[in-house]
Amino acid sequence: MSKVAVVYWSSTGNTEAMANAVADGIREKGGEAVLHTCEDFDGSKVAEYDAIAFGCPATVSYTHLRA
């Protein structure tokens, strides 16, 4: 079984919801998922995991195309 850290940052809760969905998918496939906010994860924890999934929000602005 793989142990996966799901590390995320979320300001509105949307990325947190996606991180939870990723963790649920890992668990459904028999893996062990551990959720971490970026504040509580650092390099000292990397060796504890077989894989690390990172999540952060993305904001896209197309205002420069409205000229």
MOJOGI-V609410 format. One record per backbone hydrogen bond with DSSP energy under -1.0 kcal/mol. CO is the residue of the C=O (numbers start at 1). NH is the residue of the N-H. Records with the same first field share a line. If there is no record, write none. Layout:
BEGIN
CO->NH + NH
END
This chain:
BEGIN
2->32
3->50 + 51
4->34
5->53
6->36
7->55
8->38
13->17
14->18
15->19
16->20
17->21
18->22
19->23
20->24
21->25
22->26
23->27
24->28
25->29
26->31
27->30
32->4
34->6
36->8
37->40
42->45
45->48
46->49
51->5
53->7
55->9
62->65
63->66
END
